[in-house]
Amino acid sequence: QEEGRVVVNITVNPAGLVIATSINPQTNTVNAVLRKSAEDAAKKARFNSVDGVNNQSGTITYYFNLK
């Protein structure tokens, strides 16, 4: 039984691909499996492409409640 919030910092290139991830300090779990799962999911995320824009950064928040 695990639960927690994992906040992942992301950098997205103009093509909409996530090119970098890291765990944000707002994460409230130390569970390595949850943290890795969130980072892996963030790396698979795709966003709309944008012409003429540099890399964009932001966060994705994942909530886990495993029973």
ChimeraX attribute file (.defattr): number of C-alpha atoms within 10 A of each C-alpha:
attribute: neighborCount
match mode: 1-to-1
recipient: residues
	/A:1	5
	/A:2	11
	/A:3	14
	/A:4	17
	/A:5	18
	/A:6	26
	/A:7	23
	/A:8	26
	/A:9	18
	/A:10	23
	/A:11	18
	/A:12	22
	/A:13	18
	/A:14	16
	/A:15	15
	/A:16	16
	/A:17	18
	/A:18	20
	/A:19	13
	/A:20	15
	/A:21	20
	/A:22	16
	/A:23	17
	/A:24	15
	/A:25	11
	/A:26	11
	/A:27	16
	/A:28	12
	/A:29	16
	/A:30	11
	/A:31	12
	/A:32	9
	/A:33	10
	/A:34	20
	/A:35	20
	/A:36	14
	/A:37	13
	/A:38	23
	/A:39	22
	/A:40	13
	/A:41	12
	/A:42	23
	/A:43	18
	/A:44	10
	/A:45	13
	/A:46	12
	/A:47	12
	/A:48	10
	/A:49	13
	/A:50	12
	/A:51	8
	/A:52	7
	/A:53	10
	/A:54	11
	/A:55	15
	/A:56	12
	/A:57	13
	/A:58	10
	/A:59	15
	/A:60	17
	/A:61	15
	/A:62	18
	/A:63	13
	/A:64	14
	/A:65	9
	/A:66	9
	/A:67	6
